C-alpha cells in the first residue's frame, strides 16, 4: 500500500500508477453529482449540448452536501459520501464520454464501471461514511454552483479541495476491485471453516437476494 498526494486534473499515467488499497489525497477541482445531476448531464450530452462545467479529466464526487450561504459565497458544513451503487450505469457512461479520472464515493459502482475505468484510465476512490464534517473541512473554496433548481443536495457544486481524504483506491485502472478481493477472501475463509466443520461446501442455498455457500433451505429458500 502506498500513499499519494495528487492534483486534479491528473494525467492518465498518474492514475494508472495507483493500485487497489492505496491511500490518496486529492487537491484541486471536484464536482458533486447525485441522481438528478447525473441524469441531467447525460440528457444534455445526448442532445449535443455542452455542460456548464468541465468534467474532462476531472473528479466526480458522489456527495449531497449541506451548504450554508455566507455573504456572496457558500460554505460547506457537511459533505459525506453517498452510496455509489445507485450511479453504476450513469457514472459508467460519464466515464466513457468524458474521460473522468476520479470518482469518489461510498461502496462500489459495479462491474460495468470497473471495466470502463480499466479502459479509460480511471479509478474509484472510497470515502469513509460518518466523516462528513472532516471532508467538509477539506473544501477550501466553493467556486460555482449549477442547477440549484434541483435542490441544494442535488445541485452541482464545483469546489477547490485541499488534500481531500484519506481516500482508498477501491477500483484501479487495471480493473482490480477491492470489494471483489474482499469477497473472494471471505468465500475462501468460509470454505475453510466449512471444511473443518464437515459441512458440504458444494451445497448452495439461494436466499433472495443473497446466495450462501453450504446452507440448507430455510424459510422458502431453494437449495441445489
Secondary structure, 3 states (H helix, E strand, C coil): CCEEEEEECCCHHHHHCCCCCCEEEEEEEEEECCHHHHHHHHHHHHCCCCCCCCCCCCEEECECCEEEEECCEEEEEECCECEHHHHHHHHHHHHHHHCCCEEEEECCCCHHHHHHHHHHCCEEEECCCCCHHHHHHCEEEEEEEECHHHCCCCCEEEEEEEEEEEEEEEECCCCCEHHHHHHHHHHHHHHHHHHHHCCCCCCEEEECCEEEECCCCCCCCEEC
